[in-house]
């Protein structure tokens, strides 16, 4: 069931870098999305199950203890495509290019870091089950790019 249009979409940010998590949280909050950011401590699969987001922004590398593939596999259930839209944001260009066909088969969208903010925000809007426009006066930072 889709949320009413006046309710903002809920986005989960899963990245092992504290600075990136904070940047993404600030950006998405400014765009009027509800954001849950993974702490980097607990299992990211449990985090996703508890958060129940409308969309996930997922880094490919999650430190030494966790793997992004565990999140993707858990969301796929039967091995087909993900049940929640996933945008993979990674600076590991070689790994992204190597795994791109698998990501696409699983229904994931990939954006390489550093990414253009307008591209990220447009991709989020396209991937959400119901488009929810940002609130009026929201801080628009989509003319810049992110650092590595």
Secondary structure, 3 states (H helix, E strand, C coil): CCCCCCCCCEEEEECCCHHHHHHHHHHHHHCCCEEEECCCCCCHHHHHHHHCCCEEEECCEECCCEEHHHHHHHHHCCCCCCCCEEEEEECCHHHHHHHHHHHHHCCCEEEECCCEHHHHHHHHHHHCCCCCCCCCCCCCCCCCECCC
